[in-house]
């Protein structure tokens, strides 16, 4: 039985503290540029510090970990492990996945880079899937295959509290943002296949909650019906800088879907928060993997 390490980045929402508590897991902190300074998530940039700077209108941009630091990490890990399963954020949202794939070729199959279009809480669940599959004895290439076969079996729906950051990122025009702000529109976004797209427009937060619950219900009754019947689906809640609201939303989901375990209530990764701002609320669902499904 080979010794398998799983590597991901902080887009997964897995903190450095959690990493230290989970055997065979390594988490690369994502870099951010704030003004002229470089920061690393959960190293010298906490969630609290990030939102303080964001709400102070400081210039914040996401970046990628240097490929040199990733390759160096792989080399260090392979001194103690036989193989690595590397799970970065979706290639649809970052070039880091494609870059890692190219450099992994130097390692003669010992490093398997997964592109299963996951981000945030669905990326976190993919990491847990990989760890479970490795514990069952699957090799890195087998784990990669299983994760990528499962890539379309997840959904994320996000209620955005402000249009400011969507406008800044060019996802909506300044005119649309101005009108939306005037009418107090709350967009609901979706992430499927790794891409962030608009899903619906509603006029208040209560309507947004209803719209997201309806969307998850539809997924359970259509795309994921088979997996629901097998007990393979899980629910997650994620948020940006509004933990109390997230807990209340989680209770609504538990009432609506009593037979689907809700396993995480996590902050959204800061790389997502950069594009949607604070006060956002998300529900996600994903099919879990083990050696039997």
ZAZAPA-712368 format. One record per atom (N, C-alpha, C): x, y, z. Coordinates in Angstrom, 1 decimal. Example, Ala and Ser with C-alpha at 12.3 -4.5 7.8 and 13.67 -1.06 7.14 Angstrom:
BEGIN
px/py/pz
13.2/-5.7/7.8
12.3/-4.5/7.8
13.2/-3.3/7.8
12.8/-2.2/7.1
13.7/-1.1/7.1
12.9/0.0/7.9
END
This chain:
BEGIN
px/py/pz
0.9/-1.2/0.0
0.0/0.0/0.0
0.9/1.2/0.0
0.7/2.1/-1.0
1.5/3.3/-1.1
1.1/4.4/-0.1
2.1/5.2/0.3
1.8/6.3/1.2
1.5/7.5/0.3
0.2/8.0/0.4
-0.3/9.1/-0.5
-0.4/10.4/0.3
0.1/11.5/-0.2
-0.1/12.8/0.4
-1.2/13.5/-0.5
-2.0/14.4/0.2
-2.9/15.2/-0.6
-2.5/16.7/-0.3
-2.4/17.4/-1.5
-2.0/18.8/-1.4
-3.2/19.6/-2.0
-3.5/20.7/-1.4
-4.5/21.7/-1.9
-4.0/23.1/-1.6
-4.9/24.0/-1.8
-4.5/25.4/-1.4
-5.6/26.0/-0.6
-5.4/27.2/0.0
-6.3/27.7/0.9
-7.7/28.2/0.3
-7.8/28.1/-1.0
-9.1/28.3/-1.7
-10.1/27.3/-1.1
-9.6/26.2/-0.6
-10.5/25.1/-0.1
-11.2/25.5/1.2
-10.7/26.6/1.8
-11.2/27.0/3.1
-10.6/26.2/4.3
-9.7/25.3/4.0
-9.0/24.5/5.0
-7.9/25.4/5.6
-7.9/25.7/6.9
-6.9/26.5/7.5
-5.6/25.8/7.8
-4.6/26.6/8.1
-3.3/26.0/8.5
-3.5/25.2/9.8
-4.3/25.6/10.7
-4.6/24.9/11.9
-5.2/23.6/11.6
-6.2/23.6/10.8
-6.9/22.3/10.4
-5.9/21.4/9.7
-5.1/21.9/8.9
-4.1/21.1/8.2
-3.2/20.3/9.1
-2.8/21.0/10.2
-1.9/20.3/11.2
-2.6/19.2/11.9
-4.0/19.2/11.9
-4.7/18.2/12.6
-5.1/17.0/11.7
-4.9/17.2/10.4
-5.3/16.1/9.5
-4.1/15.4/8.9
-4.0/14.2/9.1
-2.8/13.4/8.6
-2.7/13.4/7.1
-1.5/13.5/6.6
-1.3/13.4/5.1
-1.8/14.5/4.3
-2.1/15.7/4.9
-2.7/16.8/4.2
-1.7/18.0/4.2
-1.6/18.7/3.1
-0.7/19.9/3.0
-1.5/21.0/2.3
-1.6/22.2/2.9
-2.3/23.3/2.3
-1.4/24.5/2.0
-1.5/24.9/0.7
-0.6/26.0/0.3
-1.4/27.3/0.5
-0.9/28.3/1.2
-1.6/29.5/1.4
-1.6/30.4/0.1
-2.8/30.9/-0.2
-2.9/31.7/-1.4
-2.3/33.1/-1.2
-1.6/33.6/-2.1
-1.1/35.0/-2.0
-2.0/36.1/-2.5
-2.0/37.2/-1.8
-2.8/38.4/-2.2
-1.9/39.6/-2.2
-2.2/40.5/-3.2
-1.5/41.8/-3.2
-2.5/42.8/-2.6
-2.0/43.5/-1.6
-2.8/44.6/-1.0
-1.9/45.8/-1.0
-2.3/46.7/-1.9
-1.4/47.8/-2.2
-0.1/47.3/-2.8
1.0/47.6/-2.2
2.3/47.1/-2.7
2.8/45.9/-2.0
2.0/45.5/-1.0
2.5/44.4/-0.1
1.9/43.0/-0.5
2.7/42.0/-0.4
2.2/40.6/-0.6
1.8/40.0/0.7
0.6/39.4/0.8
0.2/38.7/2.0
-0.2/37.2/1.6
-0.2/36.3/2.6
-0.5/35.0/2.4
-1.6/34.6/3.3
-2.7/34.0/2.8
-3.9/33.7/3.5
-3.5/32.8/4.7
-4.0/33.2/5.9
-3.8/32.3/7.1
-2.4/32.3/7.6
-1.5/33.0/7.0
-0.1/33.1/7.4
0.1/34.5/8.0
0.0/35.5/7.2
0.1/36.9/7.7
-1.1/37.7/7.3
-2.2/37.0/6.9
-3.5/37.6/6.6
-4.6/36.8/7.1
-5.3/37.3/8.1
-6.4/36.6/8.7
-7.7/37.0/8.0
-8.8/36.3/8.2
-10.1/36.7/7.6
-10.5/38.1/8.1
-10.3/38.4/9.4
-10.6/39.6/10.0
-9.8/40.8/9.4
-8.5/40.6/9.2
-7.7/41.6/8.6
-8.0/41.8/7.1
-8.4/40.8/6.4
-8.7/40.9/5.0
-10.0/41.8/4.9
-11.0/41.5/5.7
-12.3/42.3/5.5
-12.1/43.7/6.0
-11.2/43.9/7.0
-11.0/45.3/7.4
-10.4/46.1/6.2
-9.4/45.5/5.5
-8.8/46.1/4.4
-9.8/46.3/3.2
-10.6/45.2/3.0
-11.6/45.3/1.9
-12.6/46.4/2.1
-13.1/46.5/3.3
-14.1/47.5/3.6
-13.5/48.9/3.7
-12.2/49.0/3.8
-11.5/50.3/3.8
-11.1/50.7/2.4
-11.6/49.9/1.4
-11.4/50.2/0.0
-9.9/50.2/-0.4
-9.2/49.3/0.3
-7.8/49.1/-0.2
-7.8/48.3/-1.4
-6.8/48.5/-2.2
-6.7/47.8/-3.5
-6.2/46.4/-3.3
-7.1/45.4/-3.5
-6.8/44.0/-3.2
-6.9/43.2/-4.5
-5.9/42.4/-4.8
-5.9/41.5/-5.9
-5.4/40.1/-5.6
-6.0/39.1/-6.2
-5.5/37.7/-6.0
-4.3/37.4/-6.8
-3.6/36.4/-6.4
-2.4/36.0/-7.2
-2.3/34.5/-7.1
-1.3/33.9/-7.7
-1.0/32.5/-7.6
0.2/32.2/-6.8
0.2/31.0/-6.1
1.5/30.6/-5.5
2.5/30.4/-6.5
3.8/30.8/-6.3
4.8/30.6/-7.3
5.0/29.1/-7.5
5.2/28.8/-8.8
5.4/27.4/-9.1
6.6/26.8/-8.5
7.6/27.7/-8.3
8.8/27.2/-7.6
8.5/26.7/-6.2
7.7/27.4/-5.4
7.4/27.0/-4.1
6.5/25.8/-4.1
5.7/25.6/-5.1
4.9/24.3/-5.2
5.8/23.1/-5.5
6.7/23.3/-6.5
7.6/22.2/-6.8
8.5/21.8/-5.6
8.9/22.9/-4.9
9.8/22.6/-3.7
9.0/21.8/-2.7
7.7/22.2/-2.5
6.9/21.4/-1.6
6.7/20.0/-2.0
6.4/19.8/-3.3
6.3/18.4/-3.8
7.6/17.6/-3.5
8.7/18.2/-3.8
10.0/17.5/-3.6
10.2/17.1/-2.1
9.8/18.0/-1.2
9.9/17.8/0.2
9.0/16.6/0.6
7.8/16.7/0.1
6.8/15.7/0.5
7.2/14.3/0.0
7.8/14.2/-1.2
8.1/12.9/-1.8
9.3/12.3/-1.1
9.9/13.0/-0.2
11.0/12.3/0.6
10.3/11.4/1.6
9.1/11.6/2.0
8.4/10.8/3.0
7.2/10.0/2.4
6.7/10.4/1.2
5.5/9.8/0.6
5.9/9.2/-0.8
5.1/8.3/-1.2
5.3/7.6/-2.5
4.7/8.5/-3.6
3.5/9.0/-3.4
2.8/9.8/-4.4
2.0/11.0/-3.8
1.7/11.9/-4.7
0.9/13.1/-4.3
-0.3/13.3/-5.2
-1.4/13.6/-4.5
-2.6/14.0/-5.2
-2.7/15.5/-5.0
-2.6/16.3/-6.0
-2.6/17.8/-5.9
-3.9/18.3/-6.4
-4.7/19.0/-5.5
-6.0/19.4/-5.9
-6.1/21.0/-5.8
-5.8/21.7/-6.8
-5.9/23.2/-6.8
-7.3/23.6/-7.1
-7.6/24.9/-7.0
-8.9/25.4/-7.4
-9.2/25.2/-8.9
-10.4/25.3/-9.3
-10.9/25.0/-10.6
-10.0/25.8/-11.7
-9.7/25.1/-12.8
-9.0/25.7/-13.9
-9.8/26.8/-14.6
-11.2/26.7/-14.4
-12.0/27.8/-15.0
-11.9/29.1/-14.3
-11.3/29.1/-13.1
-11.1/30.3/-12.3
-9.7/30.8/-12.1
-8.7/29.9/-12.4
-7.3/30.2/-12.2
-6.5/29.4/-13.1
-5.3/30.0/-13.5
-4.3/29.3/-14.3
-3.4/28.4/-13.5
-3.6/28.4/-12.1
-2.7/27.6/-11.3
-2.8/26.1/-11.5
-4.0/25.7/-11.9
-4.2/24.2/-12.2
-3.4/23.8/-13.4
-3.5/24.5/-14.5
-2.8/24.2/-15.7
-1.3/24.3/-15.5
-0.8/25.3/-14.8
0.6/25.4/-14.5
1.1/24.2/-13.7
0.4/23.8/-12.7
0.8/22.6/-11.9
0.8/21.4/-12.7
-0.1/21.2/-13.6
-0.1/20.0/-14.5
1.1/19.9/-15.3
1.6/21.1/-15.9
2.7/21.1/-16.7
4.0/20.7/-15.9
4.1/21.2/-14.7
5.3/20.9/-13.9
5.3/19.5/-13.3
4.1/19.0/-13.1
4.0/17.6/-12.6
4.6/16.6/-13.5
4.7/16.9/-14.8
5.2/15.9/-15.8
6.6/15.6/-15.4
7.3/16.4/-14.7
8.7/16.2/-14.3
8.8/15.1/-13.3
7.7/14.7/-12.7
7.8/13.8/-11.5
7.4/12.3/-11.9
7.3/12.0/-13.2
7.1/10.7/-13.6
5.9/10.0/-13.0
4.8/10.7/-12.9
3.6/10.1/-12.4
3.4/10.1/-10.9
4.4/10.5/-10.2
4.3/10.6/-8.7
3.4/11.7/-8.2
3.2/12.7/-9.1
2.4/13.8/-8.7
1.2/13.9/-9.7
0.0/13.7/-9.2
-1.2/13.7/-10.0
-2.0/15.0/-9.7
-2.2/15.8/-10.7
-2.9/17.1/-10.5
-4.3/16.9/-11.0
-5.3/17.2/-10.1
-6.7/17.0/-10.3
-7.3/18.3/-10.7
-8.1/18.2/-11.8
-8.9/19.4/-12.2
-10.4/18.9/-12.2
-11.0/19.0/-11.1
-12.4/18.6/-11.0
-13.4/19.7/-10.8
-12.9/20.9/-11.2
-13.7/22.2/-11.3
-14.3/22.5/-9.9
-13.6/22.2/-8.8
-14.1/22.5/-7.5
-13.5/23.8/-7.0
-14.2/24.5/-6.1
-13.8/25.7/-5.4
-14.4/25.8/-4.1
-13.7/26.4/-3.1
-14.3/26.7/-1.8
-14.7/25.4/-1.1
-16.0/25.3/-0.7
-16.4/24.2/0.1
-16.5/22.9/-0.7
-16.7/23.0/-2.0
-16.7/21.8/-2.8
-15.3/21.3/-3.0
-14.3/22.2/-3.0
-12.9/21.8/-3.1
-12.5/21.1/-1.8
-13.0/21.7/-0.7
-12.7/21.1/0.6
-13.2/19.6/0.7
-14.5/19.4/0.2
-15.0/18.1/0.2
-14.2/17.1/-0.7
-13.7/17.7/-1.9
-12.9/16.9/-2.7
-11.6/16.4/-2.0
-11.0/17.3/-1.2
-9.8/16.9/-0.4
-10.2/15.8/0.5
-11.3/15.9/1.2
-11.7/14.8/2.1
-12.0/13.5/1.4
-12.6/13.6/0.2
-12.8/12.5/-0.6
-11.4/11.8/-0.9
-10.4/12.6/-1.3
-9.1/12.1/-1.7
-8.5/11.4/-0.5
-8.6/12.0/0.7
-8.0/11.4/1.9
-8.6/10.1/2.2
-10.0/10.0/2.1
-10.7/8.7/2.3
-10.3/7.7/1.3
-10.2/8.0/0.0
-9.8/7.1/-1.0
-8.4/6.6/-0.8
-7.5/7.5/-0.4
-6.1/7.1/-0.1
-6.1/6.1/1.0
-6.9/6.3/2.0
-6.9/5.5/3.2
-7.4/4.1/2.8
-8.3/4.0/1.8
-8.8/2.7/1.4
-7.8/2.0/0.5
-6.7/2.7/0.1
-5.6/2.0/-0.6
-5.6/2.3/-2.1
-6.3/3.3/-2.6
-6.2/3.7/-4.0
-4.9/4.5/-4.2
-4.4/4.3/-5.4
-3.2/5.1/-5.8
-3.6/6.5/-6.3
-2.5/7.3/-6.4
-2.8/8.7/-6.8
-3.5/8.8/-8.1
-3.1/8.0/-9.1
-3.8/8.2/-10.4
-5.3/7.7/-10.4
-5.5/6.7/-9.5
-6.9/6.2/-9.3
-7.8/7.3/-8.6
-7.2/7.9/-7.6
-7.9/9.0/-6.9
-8.2/10.1/-7.9
-7.2/10.5/-8.7
-7.4/11.6/-9.7
-8.6/11.2/-10.6
-8.6/10.0/-11.1
-9.7/9.6/-12.0
-11.0/9.6/-11.3
-11.1/9.2/-10.1
-12.4/9.2/-9.4
-12.9/10.6/-9.1
-12.0/11.5/-8.7
-12.4/12.9/-8.5
-12.9/13.6/-9.7
-12.2/13.4/-10.8
-12.5/14.0/-12.1
-13.8/13.4/-12.7
-14.1/12.2/-12.5
-15.3/11.6/-12.9
-16.5/12.2/-12.2
-16.2/12.7/-11.0
-17.3/13.2/-10.1
-17.4/14.7/-10.2
-16.7/15.3/-11.2
-16.6/16.8/-11.3
-17.9/17.6/-11.5
-18.9/16.9/-12.1
-20.1/17.7/-12.4
-21.2/17.4/-11.3
-20.8/16.7/-10.2
-21.8/16.4/-9.2
-21.8/17.3/-8.0
-21.7/18.6/-8.3
-21.8/19.6/-7.2
-22.4/20.9/-7.7
-22.9/21.7/-6.8
-23.5/23.0/-7.2
-23.2/24.0/-6.0
-23.0/25.2/-6.4
-22.9/26.3/-5.4
-23.8/27.4/-5.8
-24.6/27.9/-4.9
-25.5/29.1/-5.2
-25.1/30.2/-4.1
-24.9/31.4/-4.6
-24.3/32.5/-3.7
-25.2/33.7/-3.8
-25.7/34.2/-2.7
-26.4/35.5/-2.6
-25.4/36.6/-2.3
-25.3/37.6/-3.2
-24.4/38.7/-3.1
-25.0/39.8/-2.4
-24.4/40.4/-1.4
-25.0/41.5/-0.6
-24.8/42.8/-1.3
-23.7/43.0/-2.1
-23.4/44.2/-2.7
-22.9/44.0/-4.2
-23.2/44.9/-5.1
-22.8/44.8/-6.5
-21.5/45.4/-6.7
-20.9/46.1/-5.7
-19.7/46.8/-5.9
-18.5/46.0/-6.5
-18.4/44.8/-5.9
-17.2/44.0/-6.3
-17.4/43.3/-7.7
-18.6/42.9/-8.0
-18.9/42.4/-9.3
-18.6/43.4/-10.4
-19.0/44.7/-10.1
-18.7/45.8/-11.0
-17.2/46.0/-11.1
-16.5/45.9/-10.0
-15.0/46.1/-10.0
-14.3/45.0/-10.8
-14.9/43.8/-10.8
-14.3/42.7/-11.5
-14.7/42.6/-12.9
-15.6/43.5/-13.3
-16.0/43.5/-14.7
-17.1/42.5/-15.0
-17.7/41.9/-14.0
-18.8/40.9/-14.2
-20.1/41.5/-14.5
-20.3/42.8/-14.1
-21.5/43.5/-14.5
-21.0/44.9/-14.9
-21.8/45.6/-15.7
-21.4/46.9/-16.1
-21.7/48.0/-15.0
-21.0/49.1/-15.0
-21.3/50.1/-14.1
-22.7/50.6/-14.1
-23.3/50.6/-15.3
-24.7/51.1/-15.4
-25.6/50.0/-14.7
-25.4/48.8/-14.9
-26.2/47.7/-14.3
-26.0/47.7/-12.8
-24.8/48.0/-12.4
-24.5/48.0/-10.9
-25.3/49.2/-10.3
-25.3/50.3/-11.0
-26.0/51.5/-10.4
-27.5/51.3/-10.3
-28.1/50.7/-11.4
-29.5/50.4/-11.4
-29.8/49.4/-10.3
-29.0/48.3/-10.2
-29.2/47.3/-9.3
-29.1/47.8/-7.8
-28.2/48.7/-7.6
-28.1/49.2/-6.3
-29.3/50.1/-5.9
-29.7/50.9/-6.9
-30.9/51.7/-6.7
-32.1/50.9/-6.4
-32.3/49.8/-7.1
-33.5/49.0/-6.9
-33.3/47.9/-5.7
-32.1/48.0/-5.1
-31.7/47.1/-4.0
-31.8/45.6/-4.5
-31.4/45.3/-5.7
-31.4/44.0/-6.2
-30.3/43.1/-5.5
-30.6/41.9/-5.2
-29.7/40.9/-4.6
-29.5/39.8/-5.7
-28.3/39.9/-6.4
-28.1/38.8/-7.3
-27.8/37.5/-6.6
-28.3/36.4/-7.2
-27.9/35.0/-6.8
-27.0/34.5/-7.9
-25.8/34.1/-7.6
-24.8/33.6/-8.5
-24.7/32.1/-8.4
-24.2/31.4/-9.4
-24.0/30.0/-9.3
-22.6/29.6/-9.8
-22.1/28.5/-9.2
-20.8/28.0/-9.6
-21.1/26.5/-10.0
-21.1/26.2/-11.2
-21.2/24.8/-11.7
-20.2/24.7/-12.8
-19.4/23.6/-12.8
-18.3/23.4/-13.7
-17.2/24.4/-13.5
-17.1/25.0/-12.3
-16.0/25.8/-11.9
-16.2/27.3/-12.3
-17.3/27.6/-13.1
-17.5/29.0/-13.6
-18.5/29.7/-12.7
-18.2/31.0/-12.4
-19.1/31.9/-11.7
-20.0/32.6/-12.6
-21.3/32.3/-12.6
-22.3/32.9/-13.5
-23.5/33.4/-12.7
-24.2/34.4/-13.3
-25.5/34.9/-12.7
-26.5/33.8/-12.8
-27.3/33.6/-11.7
-28.4/32.6/-11.7
-29.7/33.3/-11.6
-29.9/34.3/-10.8
-31.2/34.9/-10.6
-31.0/36.3/-10.0
-32.0/37.2/-10.1
-32.1/38.5/-9.5
-33.3/38.5/-8.6
-33.1/38.9/-7.3
-34.2/39.0/-6.4
-34.2/40.4/-5.7
-35.2/40.8/-5.0
-35.3/42.1/-4.4
-35.0/42.2/-3.0
-34.8/41.1/-2.3
-34.4/41.1/-0.9
-33.8/39.8/-0.5
-33.2/39.8/0.7
-32.5/38.7/1.2
-33.4/37.5/1.4
-34.6/37.7/1.9
-35.5/36.5/2.1
-35.8/35.8/0.8
-36.0/36.6/-0.2
-36.3/36.0/-1.5
-35.0/35.3/-2.1
-33.9/35.8/-1.7
-32.6/35.1/-2.2
-32.5/33.8/-1.5
-32.8/33.7/-0.2
-32.7/32.4/0.5
-33.7/31.4/-0.1
-34.9/31.9/-0.4
-35.9/31.0/-1.0
-35.5/30.5/-2.4
-34.9/31.4/-3.2
-34.4/31.1/-4.5
-33.3/30.0/-4.5
-32.4/30.2/-3.5
-31.3/29.2/-3.4
-31.8/27.8/-2.9
-32.8/27.8/-2.0
-33.3/26.6/-1.5
-34.1/25.9/-2.7
-34.8/26.7/-3.5
-35.5/26.1/-4.6
-34.5/25.5/-5.6
-33.4/26.2/-5.8
-32.4/25.7/-6.8
-31.8/24.3/-6.3
-31.5/24.2/-5.0
-30.9/23.0/-4.4
-32.0/21.9/-4.5
-33.2/22.2/-4.2
-34.3/21.3/-4.3
-34.5/20.7/-5.7
-34.4/21.6/-6.7
-34.4/21.2/-8.1
-33.3/20.2/-8.4
-32.1/20.6/-8.0
-30.9/19.7/-8.2
-31.1/18.3/-7.6
-31.7/18.3/-6.4
-31.9/17.0/-5.7
-32.9/16.2/-6.5
-33.9/16.8/-7.1
-35.0/16.1/-7.8
-34.6/15.8/-9.2
-33.5/16.3/-9.7
-33.2/16.1/-11.1
-31.7/15.6/-11.3
-30.8/16.4/-11.3
-29.4/16.1/-11.6
-28.8/15.0/-10.6
-29.2/15.2/-9.3
-28.6/14.4/-8.3
-29.5/13.4/-7.6
-30.7/13.2/-8.3
-31.7/12.3/-7.7
-31.2/10.9/-7.3
-30.4/10.3/-8.2
-29.8/9.0/-8.0
-28.9/9.0/-6.7
-28.1/10.1/-6.6
-27.2/10.1/-5.5
-27.9/10.4/-4.2
-29.0/11.2/-4.2
-29.8/11.5/-3.1
-30.4/10.2/-2.5
-30.9/9.4/-3.5
-31.5/8.1/-3.1
-30.5/7.1/-2.5
-29.3/7.3/-2.9
-28.2/6.4/-2.3
-27.6/7.0/-1.0
-28.0/8.2/-0.6
-27.5/8.8/0.6
-26.1/9.4/0.4
-25.7/9.8/-0.9
-24.4/10.2/-1.2
-24.2/11.8/-1.2
-25.3/12.5/-1.1
-25.2/14.0/-1.2
-25.0/14.6/0.2
-24.3/15.7/0.2
-24.0/16.5/1.4
-24.3/18.0/1.1
-24.7/18.7/2.1
-24.9/20.1/2.0
-23.9/20.9/2.8
-23.5/22.1/2.4
-22.6/22.9/3.0
-23.1/24.4/3.0
-22.8/25.2/4.0
-23.1/26.6/3.9
-21.7/27.3/4.0
-21.6/28.4/3.2
-20.4/29.2/3.2
-20.8/30.7/3.2
-19.9/31.6/3.7
-20.3/33.0/3.8
-19.1/33.9/3.8
-19.3/35.2/3.6
-18.2/36.1/3.7
-18.6/37.1/4.8
-17.9/37.0/5.9
-18.0/38.0/7.0
-19.4/38.1/7.6
-20.2/37.0/7.6
-21.5/37.1/8.3
-21.9/35.7/8.9
-21.1/35.3/9.9
-21.3/34.0/10.5
-22.6/33.7/11.1
-23.2/34.7/11.8
-24.5/34.5/12.4
-25.6/34.3/11.3
-25.6/35.0/10.3
-26.5/34.8/9.2
-26.3/33.4/8.6
-25.1/33.0/8.5
-24.8/31.7/7.9
-25.4/30.6/8.8
-25.3/30.7/10.1
-25.9/29.7/11.0
-27.4/29.7/10.9
-28.0/30.8/10.8
-29.5/30.9/10.6
-29.9/30.2/9.3
-29.2/30.5/8.2
-29.5/29.9/6.9
-29.3/28.4/7.0
-28.3/27.9/7.7
-28.1/26.5/7.9
-29.3/25.8/8.6
-29.8/26.5/9.5
-31.0/25.9/10.2
-32.2/25.8/9.3
-32.4/26.8/8.4
-33.4/26.7/7.4
-33.2/25.5/6.5
-32.0/25.3/6.1
-31.7/24.2/5.2
-31.9/22.8/5.8
-31.5/22.8/7.1
-31.8/21.5/7.8
-33.2/21.2/8.0
-34.1/22.2/8.1
-35.5/22.0/8.2
-36.0/21.5/6.8
-35.5/22.1/5.8
-36.0/21.9/4.4
-35.5/20.5/3.9
-34.3/20.1/4.3
-33.7/18.9/3.8
-33.2/18.0/5.0
-34.1/17.5/5.8
-33.7/16.8/7.0
-32.9/15.5/6.8
-33.0/15.0/5.5
-32.3/13.7/5.3
-31.0/13.9/4.6
-30.6/15.1/4.3
-29.3/15.4/3.7
-28.4/16.0/4.8
-27.3/15.3/5.1
-26.4/15.9/6.2
-25.8/17.2/5.7
-25.8/18.2/6.6
-25.2/19.5/6.4
-23.9/19.5/7.3
-22.8/19.4/6.6
-21.5/19.1/7.3
-20.6/20.2/7.6
-20.7/21.3/6.8
-19.8/22.4/7.0
-20.5/23.8/7.0
-20.1/24.7/7.9
-20.5/26.1/7.8
-19.2/26.9/7.9
-18.7/27.2/6.7
-17.4/27.7/6.6
-17.3/29.1/5.9
-16.3/29.9/6.2
-16.1/31.1/5.5
-15.7/30.8/4.0
-16.2/31.5/3.1
-15.8/31.4/1.7
-14.3/31.8/1.6
-13.6/31.1/0.7
-12.2/31.4/0.5
-12.1/32.9/0.1
-11.0/33.5/0.5
-10.7/34.9/0.3
-10.6/35.3/-1.2
-10.2/34.3/-2.0
-10.1/34.5/-3.4
-11.5/34.7/-4.1
-12.5/34.0/-3.5
-13.9/34.3/-3.9
-14.4/35.6/-3.4
-14.1/35.8/-2.1
-14.6/37.0/-1.4
-14.1/38.3/-2.1
-12.9/38.3/-2.7
-12.4/39.4/-3.5
-13.3/39.8/-4.6
-14.0/38.9/-5.1
-14.9/39.1/-6.3
-16.3/39.4/-5.9
-16.8/39.1/-4.7
-18.2/39.2/-4.3
-18.4/40.1/-3.1
-17.3/40.4/-2.4
-17.4/41.3/-1.2
-18.0/40.6/0.0
-18.2/41.4/1.1
-18.7/40.8/2.4
-20.2/40.7/2.4
-20.7/39.9/3.3
-22.1/39.8/3.5
-22.7/38.8/2.5
-21.9/38.0/1.8
-22.5/37.0/0.9
-22.7/35.7/1.6
-23.7/35.0/1.1
-24.1/33.7/1.7
-24.3/32.7/0.6
-23.8/31.5/0.9
-23.8/30.4/-0.2
-24.3/29.1/0.4
-25.0/28.4/-0.4
-25.3/27.0/-0.1
-24.6/26.1/-1.2
-24.0/25.0/-0.8
-23.4/24.1/-1.8
-23.8/22.7/-1.5
-23.8/21.9/-2.5
-24.1/20.5/-2.4
-23.1/19.7/-3.2
-22.7/18.6/-2.8
-21.7/17.8/-3.5
-21.9/16.3/-3.2
-21.6/15.5/-4.1
-21.7/14.0/-3.9
-20.4/13.6/-3.3
-20.4/12.8/-2.2
-19.2/12.4/-1.5
-18.8/11.0/-2.1
-17.5/10.8/-2.1
-17.0/9.5/-2.7
-16.3/8.7/-1.6
-16.4/7.4/-1.7
-15.6/6.5/-1.0
-15.4/5.3/-1.9
-14.9/4.2/-1.3
-14.5/3.1/-2.2
-15.7/2.3/-2.7
-16.9/2.6/-2.2
-18.1/1.8/-2.5
-19.0/2.6/-3.4
-18.8/3.8/-3.8
-19.7/4.5/-4.7
-19.1/5.2/-5.9
END
